[in-house]
Amino acid sequence: MSPLERLWAIAQKERKLIIGLMSGTSADGVSAVVAEIKGCGLDTKFKLIRHNTYPYPRGVKEKLFAAFRGEASTPEICLLNFVIGELFAKAALAVIEEAGLSIHDVDLVASHGQTIWHQPALREL
């Protein structure tokens, strides 16, 4: 089954189990949720199955705050990208297990990622 066919099959399901992941600029850790979504449009129903926050290790939090301040080098940010990705994956697996589910029960994962820089005003290069 192609990726597009897989997405289409998920979209056609009446009940979908979705993992949501995010981390804000407080850098407390990864917030993870398992949600059940039924229906679509105005008839959509949401049910919280499980949620938890998994704290970042101290060293990661310190590296994030250095990146927030613009003090991280490009190689450090690239490495941090992979470290954060691993922590997001571990959080997803943990919340799935805590919900008594298997990864095979999950239809998709939605992840905001980790914001390290806000630049709301448009600027020219």
JOURBEL-V880280 format. One record per residue. N is the residue number from 0. RES is the residue in three letters. D_LAST is the distance of its C-alpha to the last C-alpha in Angstrom with 1 decimal. Layout:
N	RES	D_LAST
N	RES	D_LAST
//
This chain:
0	MET	43.0
1	SER	39.5
2	PRO	36.6
3	LEU	36.5
4	GLU	40.3
5	ARG	40.1
6	LEU	37.6
7	TRP	39.9
8	ALA	42.9
9	ILE	41.3
10	ALA	40.4
11	GLN	44.1
12	LYS	45.5
13	GLU	47.0
14	ARG	46.1
15	LYS	42.9
16	LEU	42.3
17	ILE	38.6
18	ILE	37.1
19	GLY	34.2
20	LEU	32.1
21	MET	29.5
22	SER	28.5
23	GLY	26.9
24	THR	25.2
25	SER	28.7
26	ALA	28.8
27	ASP	32.6
28	GLY	32.8
29	VAL	32.7
30	SER	34.4
31	ALA	36.2
32	VAL	38.3
33	VAL	40.7
34	ALA	41.1
35	GLU	43.5
36	ILE	42.5
37	LYS	45.2
38	GLY	45.0
39	CYS	42.2
40	GLY	41.0
41	LEU	42.9
42	ASP	45.5
43	THR	43.2
44	LYS	44.7
45	PHE	42.9
46	LYS	44.8
47	LEU	43.6
48	ILE	45.3
49	ARG	43.9
50	HIS	41.1
51	ASN	40.3
52	THR	37.6
53	TYR	37.5
54	PRO	36.3
55	TYR	33.7
56	PRO	35.3
57	ARG	34.7
58	GLY	32.7
59	VAL	30.3
60	LYS	29.9
61	GLU	29.1
62	LYS	26.5
63	LEU	24.8
64	PHE	24.9
65	ALA	23.3
66	ALA	20.4
67	PHE	20.3
68	ARG	20.0
69	GLY	17.2
70	GLU	20.0
71	ALA	20.3
72	SER	19.4
73	THR	18.0
74	PRO	21.7
75	GLU	22.9
76	ILE	20.7
77	CYS	21.8
78	LEU	25.4
79	LEU	25.1
80	ASN	24.1
81	PHE	27.4
82	VAL	29.4
83	ILE	28.3
84	GLY	29.1
85	GLU	32.5
86	LEU	33.1
87	PHE	32.2
88	ALA	34.6
89	LYS	37.3
90	ALA	36.9
91	ALA	37.4
92	LEU	40.4
93	ALA	41.9
94	VAL	41.7
95	ILE	43.2
96	GLU	46.0
97	GLU	46.6
98	ALA	46.9
99	GLY	49.6
100	LEU	47.7
101	SER	46.8
102	ILE	43.5
103	HIS	45.3
104	ASP	45.8
105	VAL	42.0
106	ASP	40.5
107	LEU	36.8
108	VAL	34.3
109	ALA	31.5
110	SER	28.9
111	HIS	26.0
112	GLY	25.1
113	GLN	23.9
114	THR	20.9
115	ILE	19.4
116	TRP	16.3
117	HIS	16.1
118	GLN	13.0
119	PRO	14.7
120	ALA	12.6
121	LEU	9.8
122	ARG	6.6
123	GLU	3.8
124	LEU	0.0
//
